[in-house]
Amino acid sequence: MKKVISKSFLADADIEQIIGLQLRYGVVIASLIVLIGGILYLVQQGQGAIPPYHIFLGESAGYTSFSQIVKGIGAGEAKGIVQAGVVILIATPILRIAFSLVGFILEKDRLYIIITAIVLSVMLFSIFGGLKI
C-alpha cells in the first residue's frame, strides 16, 4: 500500500496545537519572569526605613524602550525584569495572530489571510506607530 501524503506541511490540528502551546507557554513564562522580578524587587526595596508617605516623590519614566529594559535586566534591576515579563505577555497574543497568519497561508485560505493580516497590521501599528502625545 502507498501512503497518502497530504498537500499541506501541517494539518489544521497541528497548527491549533502549536498556537495553543504558544499561548500557554507565553503566559506561564511571562508570569514566572514577573514573579522573579517581583521577588527581587521586594528583596532590593524591602530593606531599610519606612518610606515617608506624607511626601509625594514621583518616579522617573524608566523602562519605556526595549534598550532600557535590556540594560535594566543586565544590571539586575527588578523593575527591568518585571517590565520584560510584561513585554512578553503583550507579545504572546501578537505571536498567536502571526502564527495564525502562517497557518492560513499554508492552507491557502485567502479570505482569512486578508482578515488576519489586517488584524495583525492594526495591532502592530497601534503598538509601534501609535500617537505619541
Secondary structure per residue as TSV (DSSP state, phi and psi in degrees):
chain	resnum	aa	ss	phi	psi
A	1	M	-	360.0	143.0
A	2	K	-	-91.6	142.0
A	3	K	-	-84.0	137.4
A	4	V	-	-88.5	123.4
A	5	I	-	-96.6	128.6
A	6	S	-	-71.5	156.2
A	7	K	S	-70.2	-37.4
A	8	S	S	-91.7	151.9
A	9	F	S	-68.0	-41.9
A	10	L	S	-122.4	140.3
A	11	A	-	-81.4	167.4
A	12	D	H	-57.4	-42.8
A	13	A	H	-64.6	-36.2
A	14	D	H	-65.1	-42.9
A	15	I	H	-65.4	-42.7
A	16	E	H	-62.3	-38.6
A	17	Q	H	-65.3	-43.5
A	18	I	H	-63.3	-44.7
A	19	I	H	-64.6	-41.9
A	20	G	H	-63.3	-43.7
A	21	L	H	-64.9	-39.3
A	22	Q	H	-62.5	-41.7
A	23	L	H	-65.6	-44.4
A	24	R	H	-63.7	-50.4
A	25	Y	H	-65.8	-36.6
A	26	G	H	-61.6	-44.6
A	27	V	H	-69.3	-41.5
A	28	V	H	-66.0	-45.1
A	29	I	H	-64.0	-44.7
A	30	A	H	-61.9	-41.1
A	31	S	H	-64.6	-41.2
A	32	L	H	-65.6	-39.7
A	33	I	H	-64.6	-43.7
A	34	V	H	-65.1	-39.1
A	35	L	H	-63.1	-45.3
A	36	I	H	-62.2	-44.4
A	37	G	H	-63.4	-38.6
A	38	G	H	-66.0	-42.4
A	39	I	H	-64.2	-43.3
A	40	L	H	-63.1	-37.2
A	41	Y	H	-63.2	-44.0
A	42	L	H	-64.1	-36.7
A	43	V	H	-68.3	-43.9
A	44	Q	H	-72.0	-41.0
A	45	Q	H	-100.1	-13.9
A	46	G	S	-77.5	-11.1
A	47	Q	S	-93.4	144.2
A	48	G	S	115.8	-167.0
A	49	A	S	-77.5	164.2
A	50	I	-	-71.3	132.3
A	51	P	-	-66.9	148.8
A	52	P	-	-77.5	101.7
A	53	Y	T	-77.3	-13.5
A	54	H	T	-81.0	-9.1
A	55	I	S	-116.6	127.7
A	56	F	-	-86.5	120.3
A	57	L	-	-117.5	111.6
A	58	G	-	-73.1	157.1
A	59	E	-	-98.8	148.7
A	60	S	-	-74.3	156.9
A	61	A	-	-85.8	70.7
A	62	G	-	-87.7	164.5
A	63	Y	-	59.3	46.4
A	64	T	-	-102.7	-3.7
A	65	S	S	-130.8	162.4
A	66	F	H	-63.5	-38.9
A	67	S	H	-66.4	-36.6
A	68	Q	H	-66.1	-37.5
A	69	I	H	-65.2	-43.7
A	70	V	H	-64.1	-41.6
A	71	K	H	-63.6	-39.7
A	72	G	H	-64.2	-39.4
A	73	I	H	-66.8	-43.2
A	74	G	H	-62.1	-33.2
A	75	A	T	-84.0	-5.0
A	76	G	T	75.5	25.0
A	77	E	-	-83.6	132.3
A	78	A	H	-63.8	-38.3
A	79	K	H	-63.9	-35.5
A	80	G	H	-66.5	-38.5
A	81	I	H	-67.6	-43.3
A	82	V	H	-62.5	-42.5
A	83	Q	H	-64.4	-36.4
A	84	A	H	-62.3	-40.2
A	85	G	H	-63.2	-38.2
A	86	V	H	-66.8	-40.1
A	87	V	H	-63.6	-41.7
A	88	I	H	-64.1	-39.4
A	89	L	H	-64.3	-38.6
A	90	I	H	-69.7	-36.3
A	91	A	H	-72.6	-21.4
A	92	T	H	-59.6	-52.2
A	93	P	H	-69.7	-26.2
A	94	I	H	-68.4	-40.9
A	95	L	H	-64.4	-33.2
A	96	R	H	-63.1	-42.0
A	97	I	H	-66.6	-39.7
A	98	A	H	-65.0	-42.2
A	99	F	H	-64.8	-37.2
A	100	S	H	-63.0	-40.4
A	101	L	H	-61.7	-43.3
A	102	V	H	-62.4	-41.9
A	103	G	H	-62.0	-42.1
A	104	F	H	-68.5	-32.9
A	105	I	H	-66.9	-41.7
A	106	L	H	-64.4	-34.7
A	107	E	H	-80.0	-13.6
A	108	K	T	59.8	42.4
A	109	D	-	-96.7	96.0
A	110	R	H	-62.0	-41.7
A	111	L	H	-61.1	-48.2
A	112	Y	H	-72.7	-27.1
A	113	I	H	-62.0	-46.2
A	114	I	H	-65.7	-46.3
A	115	I	H	-62.9	-46.3
A	116	T	H	-66.8	-37.9
A	117	A	H	-64.7	-38.0
A	118	I	H	-65.8	-45.7
A	119	V	H	-61.7	-44.5
A	120	L	H	-64.5	-41.8
A	121	S	H	-67.8	-36.5
A	122	V	H	-65.0	-43.1
A	123	M	H	-65.4	-44.2
A	124	L	H	-66.2	-38.3
A	125	F	H	-65.6	-40.2
A	126	S	H	-67.2	-28.6
A	127	I	H	-83.2	-49.7
A	128	F	H	-96.3	-25.6
A	129	G	S	-119.4	17.8
A	130	G	S	-67.3	171.2
A	131	L	-	-69.0	134.2
A	132	K	-	-107.7	100.4
A	133	I	-	-95.3	360.0
